């Protein structure tokens, strides 16, 4: 099983550019999450979804958008990238106890 | 709002020694998780603690949960270099359908 797949693994953006971070899971999990991890820090929740068509904000949603049109996919959209969005982004899914994490996307905004 | 605090944030220990990492959280929750993260890698699940008094052990690591004290501990026995990593605790938020993380404990085990 692939589990949770994130693409791309690395990306450099210029200030003001936009991009979409992709996340897909093949475990038929209802719950999916996007976290960001700044250097030397824990994970902060950006957005989450409890099922297809349902999304909600986490702790740090500003500057991001999400959609959940299918159970499998949960893309994260960055509009007008800013240096403060330089971080490692993790997608996760869950169906019960604990999360399965993707391998992360390392994003640098210059 | 649920807050999760870990201490210490940095821990340097010698091989063969024992130590404990602490995780406190601010609101009621019955589910606590421990994760390990190696540099540049994703998070690996270590333990899932689902009830008061739960104790789980895997190799040199043992985790416990006291929901009344809102405290979990991760005990390291006879540390070895391979345990060097960052350890995170995380707690299910009963207000929201998500999990909140501590800041992590960066463990370095020296020969």
Interface residues (C-beta under 8 A of the other chain):
Chain A: X31 X33 X35 X40 X41 X42 X43 X44 X45 X48 X50 X56 X58 X59 X90 X97 X98 X99 X100 X101 X102 X103 X104
Chain B: X4 X31 X33 X41 X42 X43 X45 X48 X50 X88 X90 X96 X97 X98 X99 X100 X101 X102 X103 X104 X106
